Amino acid sequence: MKVNKKYITISILFCLFLIFSAKGQNSDVSVVFGEKNITLAEQLTITAVVSNVGEGQNPDCKFPEIPNFKKTGVSKTKNTSIVSGQKIIICKITQNYNPTQEGTFKLNNLKVLVNGAEVKLENGMVVVANASEKPKTGDDGEEDFSDFVEGKKTEFIEVKEDVFLSLTTDKKSPYVGEAFNVTFAFYVAESNGAELKIDKYEVQIPEIIKKLKPENCWEENFGLVEAKEQDLVINGKKYHEYRFYQATLYPLNNQAVKFPSVTLNLLKFNISKTGERKPVSVSYSTKALSVQPRELPPHPLRQQMSVGVFSLKEKVNQYKTNTGKAIEYHLEISGDGNASTVKLPDVKSDSLFDFYPPEVKSSVLPQGSKVIGTQAFTFQIIPKQAGNFELGRYFYWVYFDPKRAKYDTLRSKIAINIVGETIESIEAPSTEGSIYDGIENVATVANEINYSTMIRGQANILIAIMLLGMIYAFWQKKK
C-alpha cells in the first residue's frame, strides 16, 4: 500500500492545528517580576497573570524557591471587565520574597507552575541594598551613577505633593441594623505637580481593605475590583479621587465599630533639570475612626427587626375569580436596608383561603452611594368562600424607620372579589392552562454540561484516531 507523503504532511499539520485549537481554549498566562532594585526592608515579587478565568475558579500556582530569598506570602486579586460584549475575568497571583542578605543576585532558569503547566521567567538580576543605601537604577536595571558624572552631583527638584488619604463614614451613630457607608480613597489635587505611584499596589490595597472590615457588621460590598476614578470638588478645590474600597455596613449589635489607622506607601519621583527621575518613598495615613451604634426603642421583636427606609410593591394576577381557582399574588419589599433580614410573618390557611409556601427571590444592587436590597415573594392562594376580602389582613411587615425614629408597618392594599360555592381545603393550587401542570412528575437531571471540556475531549479523541491511522499507514507501507 502506497501512501503519498503529501497526504501524510497534511494530516500531521491538521493534527497540530487541532492540538493548538484545543489549547487555545485554556486560560492565557503570563508571569513577571516586580521591582528588581530593592532594599533589605522591601520585597521581591513574582506575579502570575491568568486571563479568561472561569466563574468561581482559582488558578493553582506554585512559585519557585530562590536562593538568598525567603517566601513570605501570596496575594490574589480578580478583575472583571467587558470586552466586545464578553465578560473577561483576570486573576493575579503574587508571591512575595524577603531578601536574606545584601548583594547582586542572578535570577536564571526560574519557572512557575500555573495549573500544572510550566511558565518560564525571563533571566535577570536583583540588587538588594541596605535600607539606607538603595541605589538608583535606570530603565535597564543597571546601577545609575549619573549623579556623580564629572565629579558633580545631579540636583533633583523636589515638588511638594498636594494629596491626601481619607477613610470616611456617612454616619457616626446609626441604630443597630441601620446602614452606614464607609469609603477609603486617595485624593490628588488638580494643582498637584508631583509624580506619584502606589508602591506594590497589588499587595498593599488588599491588605489595607482586610484591616478595614469590622467583625461586628454585616457587609454589602460595592465590588470595586480596581480603583474607581472620578473628578470632584472638595471645599471649592478640584480633586481626582481614586476610590479603593466602598461598602455599606449594618451593625449587628451596639458594640463600637472600630476602623484602625491605615497607611498607604507611595513612590514620589523627583526630576532633575536633565530629566532624570529619582524615586523617594512617601506615605500617608488615615485617622482611626469609631462608629457607635444605638439601640432600637423598646419593642417585643426588636432583636429581629429590619432597619431602613422601605417601600412595598404588589400585584395580583386577577382581582375577581371563583372559589377553588388559584390566585397568584406578588409582594416585593425594597429599600435602603439589609434585605437579608426581611422576613414576612407566617401566613396560615384558614376557612377563607389556603396559602402555599412562597417562591422567594433576593437581590442587592448598589445605586449611587447606597445599596438597595429587595426581597420578592410570590404566593399561590386558593379562595374557599365567596365575598370581598382585603389581603392586608394576611400580608403585612413591621420594620423600624431610622429617619422618623419609629416603628412602621407596610401592609397590602389589594382587595379581591370571590364568587362561587364554599369549598373545603384542596391539596394543591390549580391554574388553567399552566405550563407547569404535572411538573412534579417529570424526572429531571441537574447535571451541568461543560461544553469547553466536551470539545477538548472530542478533539483529543479525533487526534488519537488520526495518529493511529498514520501509524497504520506507515506500517503497511513498510510491510
QUIQUI-V505390 format. One record per residue. N is the residue number from 1. SS is DSSP state (H for helix, E for strand, C for the rest). PHI is phi as a letter, one per 20 degrees, with the letter a starting at -180 (NA if undefined). OMEGA is omega in whole degrees, 0 to 359 (NA if undefined). Layout:
((N | SS | PHI | OMEGA) (N | SS | PHI | OMEGA))
This chain:
((1 | C | NA | 181) (2 | C | e | 179) (3 | C | c | 179) (4 | C | f | 181) (5 | H | f | 180) (6 | H | f | 181) (7 | H | f | 178) (8 | H | f | 180) (9 | H | f | 179) (10 | H | f | 180) (11 | H | f | 179) (12 | H | f | 180) (13 | H | f | 179) (14 | H | f | 177) (15 | H | f | 179) (16 | H | f | 179) (17 | H | f | 179) (18 | H | f | 179) (19 | H | f | 181) (20 | H | f | 177) (21 | H | f | 179) (22 | H | f | 180) (23 | H | f | 183) (24 | H | f | 180) (25 | C | e | 180) (26 | C | e | 180) (27 | C | f | 174) (28 | E | e | 186) (29 | E | c | 170) (30 | E | c | 181) (31 | E | c | 184) (32 | E | c | 172) (33 | E | e | 171) (34 | C | e | 180) (35 | C | g | 181) (36 | C | d | 178) (37 | E | c | 189) (38 | E | c | 175) (39 | E | d | 178) (40 | C | f | 181) (41 | C | e | 182) (42 | C | d | 184) (43 | E | c | 169) (44 | E | e | 181) (45 | E | c | 171) (46 | E | c | 184) (47 | E | d | 174) (48 | E | e | 180) (49 | E | d | 183) (50 | E | d | 179) (51 | E | d | 182) (52 | C | l | 178) (53 | C | f | 180) (54 | C | f | 177) (55 | C | g | 177) (56 | C | m | 181) (57 | C | e | 176) (58 | C | c | 181) (59 | C | g | 178) (60 | C | e | 183) (61 | E | c | 174) (62 | E | c | 184) (63 | C | e | 184) (64 | C | f | 168) (65 | C | e | 181) (66 | C | c | 178) (67 | C | g | 179) (68 | C | m | 177) (69 | E | c | 181) (70 | E | c | 177) (71 | E | f | 182) (72 | E | c | 182) (73 | E | r | 181) (74 | E | c | 174) (75 | E | c | 181) (76 | E | c | 174) (77 | E | c | 176) (78 | E | c | 180) (79 | E | c | 180) (80 | E | d | 177) (81 | E | b | 180) (82 | E | d | 179) (83 | E | c | 181) (84 | C | l | 178) (85 | C | n | 181) (86 | E | d | 177) (87 | E | f | 178) (88 | E | d | 178) (89 | E | d | 181) (90 | E | d | 180) (91 | E | d | 178) (92 | E | d | 179) (93 | E | d | 184) (94 | E | d | 175) (95 | E | e | 179) (96 | E | d | 178) (97 | E | c | 174) (98 | E | e | 176) (99 | E | f | 181) (100 | C | e | 178) (101 | C | b | 177) (102 | C | f | 176) (103 | E | q | 176) (104 | E | d | 188) (105 | E | c | 177) (106 | E | e | 176) (107 | E | d | 184) (108 | C | c | 173) (109 | C | l | 177) (110 | C | e | 182) (111 | E | c | 175) (112 | E | d | 177) (113 | E | e | 179) (114 | E | d | 184) (115 | C | l | 177) (116 | C | n | 180) (117 | E | d | 180) (118 | E | e | 174) (119 | E | c | 184) (120 | E | e | 175) (121 | C | e | 176) (122 | C | f | 176) (123 | C | f | 180) (124 | E | a | 180) (125 | E | c | 174) (126 | E | c | 178) (127 | E | d | 179) (128 | E | d | 183) (129 | E | d | 172) (130 | C | f | 185) (131 | C | g | 182) (132 | C | e | 185) (133 | C | c | 181) (134 | C | f | 181) (135 | C | f | 176) (136 | C | e | 182) (137 | E | c | 174) (138 | C | e | 183) (139 | C | f | 183) (140 | C | e | 177) (141 | C | n | 179) (142 | C | e | 179) (143 | E | f | 184) (144 | C | d | 180) (145 | C | d | 183) (146 | H | f | 177) (147 | H | f | 189) (148 | H | d | 179) (149 | H | f | 179) (150 | H | l | 174) (151 | H | m | 181) (152 | C | d | 177) (153 | C | e | 180) (154 | C | f | 179) (155 | C | e | 178) (156 | E | d | 181) (157 | E | e | 180) (158 | C | e | 179) (159 | C | d | 181) (160 | C | f | 181) (161 | C | f | 179) (162 | C | d | 185) (163 | E | b | 171) (164 | E | b | 179) (165 | E | d | 187) (166 | E | c | 169) (167 | E | c | 186) (168 | E | c | 171) (169 | E | c | 182) (170 | C | e | 178) (171 | C | b | 179) (172 | C | e | 183) (173 | C | b | 178) (174 | C | f | 173) (175 | E | f | 173) (176 | C | g | 182) (177 | C | n | 181) (178 | C | e | 181) (179 | E | f | 166) (180 | E | b | 185) (181 | E | d | 174) (182 | E | c | 183) (183 | E | c | 176) (184 | E | d | 187) (185 | E | b | 177) (186 | E | d | 185) (187 | E | d | 179) (188 | E | d | 181) (189 | E | f | 178) (190 | C | f | 181) (191 | C | e | 182) (192 | C | f | 180) (193 | C | d | 182) (194 | C | e | 176) (195 | E | e | 186) (196 | E | c | 177) (197 | E | b | 178) (198 | E | f | 182) (199 | C | e | 178) (200 | C | l | 183) (201 | H | g | 187) (202 | H | f | 177) (203 | H | e | 186) (204 | H | f | 189) (205 | H | f | 178) (206 | H | g | 180) (207 | H | f | 179) (208 | H | f | 181) (209 | H | f | 178) (210 | H | f | 180) (211 | H | f | 186) (212 | H | e | 184) (213 | C | e | 181) (214 | C | f | 182) (215 | C | e | 185) (216 | C | e | 177) (217 | E | c | 167) (218 | E | e | 184) (219 | E | d | 167) (220 | E | d | 186) (221 | E | e | 177) (222 | C | f | 173) (223 | C | m | 178) (224 | C | f | 179) (225 | C | e | 173) (226 | C | b | 184) (227 | C | g | 176) (228 | E | e | 185) (229 | E | d | 174) (230 | E | a | 177) (231 | E | e | 178) (232 | E | b | 180) (233 | E | d | 178) (234 | E | c | 182) (235 | C | l | 177) (236 | C | m | 182) (237 | E | d | 183) (238 | E | e | 179) (239 | E | c | 169) (240 | E | d | 184) (241 | E | e | 171) (242 | E | d | 184) (243 | E | e | 184) (244 | E | e | 185) (245 | E | b | 175) (246 | E | b | 182) (247 | E | b | 171) (248 | E | d | 183) (249 | E | d | 178) (250 | E | c | 181) (251 | E | f | 181) (252 | C | e | 179) (253 | C | b | 182) (254 | C | e | 176) (255 | C | f | 182) (256 | C | g | 176) (257 | E | e | 187) (258 | E | d | 176) (259 | E | d | 182) (260 | C | f | 171) (261 | C | f | 179) (262 | C | c | 184) (263 | E | c | 177) (264 | E | d | 180) (265 | E | e | 181) (266 | E | c | 171) (267 | E | d | 175) (268 | E | d | 183) (269 | E | d | 173) (270 | E | e | 186) (271 | E | d | 176) (272 | E | e | 179) (273 | C | f | 180) (274 | C | e | 177) (275 | C | n | 179) (276 | C | f | 183) (277 | E | d | 180) (278 | E | c | 181) (279 | E | f | 177) (280 | E | c | 181) (281 | E | f | 173) (282 | E | c | 180) (283 | E | b | 179) (284 | E | c | 183) (285 | E | c | 175) (286 | C | e | 173) (287 | C | e | 175) (288 | C | f | 181) (289 | E | c | 176) (290 | E | c | 177) (291 | E | d | 184) (292 | C | d | 180) (293 | C | f | 178) (294 | E | d | 176) (295 | C | f | 175) (296 | C | f | 176) (297 | C | g | 182) (298 | C | g | 177) (299 | C | a | 183) (300 | C | g | 184) (301 | C | d | 186) (302 | H | f | 178) (303 | H | f | 180) (304 | H | d | 187) (305 | C | f | 172) (306 | C | e | 182) (307 | E | c | 179) (308 | E | q | 176) (309 | E | d | 189) (310 | E | d | 174) (311 | E | c | 183) (312 | E | c | 172) (313 | E | c | 182) (314 | E | b | 174) (315 | E | b | 179) (316 | E | c | 186) (317 | C | f | 176) (318 | C | b | 182) (319 | C | e | 179) (320 | E | c | 181) (321 | E | b | 179) (322 | E | e | 174) (323 | C | f | 179) (324 | C | n | 180) (325 | C | e | 186) (326 | E | f | 172) (327 | E | d | 176) (328 | E | d | 182) (329 | E | d | 182) (330 | E | d | 181) (331 | E | c | 183) (332 | E | c | 177) (333 | E | d | 182) (334 | E | b | 178) (335 | E | r | 182) (336 | E | e | 181) (337 | E | a | 183) (338 | C | f | 184) (339 | H | f | 182) (340 | H | f | 181) (341 | H | e | 181) (342 | C | f | 179) (343 | C | c | 180) (344 | C | f | 173) (345 | C | f | 178) (346 | C | f | 178) (347 | C | d | 186) (348 | C | d | 178) (349 | C | f | 178) (350 | C | b | 182) (351 | C | f | 182) (352 | C | e | 186) (353 | E | b | 164) (354 | E | d | 179) (355 | E | d | 179) (356 | E | d | 184) (357 | E | g | 186) (358 | E | e | 166) (359 | E | e | 186) (360 | E | d | 176) (361 | E | c | 181) (362 | E | c | 175) (363 | E | b | 177) (364 | E | c | 184) (365 | E | c | 173) (366 | E | f | 175) (367 | E | c | 185) (368 | C | m | 181) (369 | C | e | 182) (370 | E | c | 171) (371 | E | d | 181) (372 | E | d | 179) (373 | E | d | 181) (374 | E | c | 171) (375 | E | c | 181) (376 | E | d | 181) (377 | E | c | 176) (378 | E | c | 184) (379 | E | d | 167) (380 | E | d | 184) (381 | E | c | 177) (382 | E | d | 177) (383 | E | f | 184) (384 | C | c | 179) (385 | C | c | 178) (386 | C | f | 178) (387 | E | q | 175) (388 | E | d | 186) (389 | E | c | 176) (390 | E | e | 181) (391 | H | f | 179) (392 | H | f | 176) (393 | H | f | 185) (394 | C | d | 188) (395 | C | d | 178) (396 | E | b | 183) (397 | E | b | 182) (398 | E | d | 180) (399 | E | b | 178) (400 | E | d | 179) (401 | E | e | 184) (402 | C | f | 180) (403 | C | f | 179) (404 | C | e | 179) (405 | C | l | 180) (406 | E | b | 175) (407 | E | e | 181) (408 | E | b | 182) (409 | E | c | 170) (410 | E | e | 186) (411 | E | c | 178) (412 | C | f | 178) (413 | C | d | 183) (414 | C | e | 173) (415 | E | c | 181) (416 | E | c | 180) (417 | E | d | 183) (418 | E | d | 176) (419 | E | c | 178) (420 | C | o | 182) (421 | C | e | 178) (422 | C | f | 179) (423 | C | c | 175) (424 | C | e | 178) (425 | C | g | 177) (426 | C | d | 190) (427 | C | f | 185) (428 | C | b | 179) (429 | C | f | 180) (430 | C | c | 177) (431 | C | c | 183) (432 | C | f | 174) (433 | C | m | 181) (434 | C | f | 178) (435 | C | f | 182) (436 | C | e | 180) (437 | C | g | 177) (438 | C | m | 184) (439 | H | f | 181) (440 | H | f | 180) (441 | H | e | 183) (442 | C | e | 178) (443 | C | f | 179) (444 | C | c | 176) (445 | C | c | 187) (446 | C | e | 179) (447 | C | f | 178) (448 | C | e | 182) (449 | C | e | 176) (450 | C | e | 186) (451 | H | f | 180) (452 | H | f | 179) (453 | H | f | 181) (454 | H | f | 181) (455 | H | f | 178) (456 | H | f | 180) (457 | H | f | 179) (458 | H | f | 179) (459 | H | f | 180) (460 | H | f | 178) (461 | H | f | 180) (462 | H | f | 179) (463 | H | f | 181) (464 | H | f | 180) (465 | H | f | 182) (466 | H | f | 179) (467 | H | f | 178) (468 | H | f | 177) (469 | H | f | 179) (470 | H | f | 180) (471 | H | f | 179) (472 | H | f | 180) (473 | H | f | 179) (474 | H | f | 182) (475 | H | f | 178) (476 | H | f | 180) (477 | H | f | 180) (478 | H | f | 181) (479 | C | f | NA))
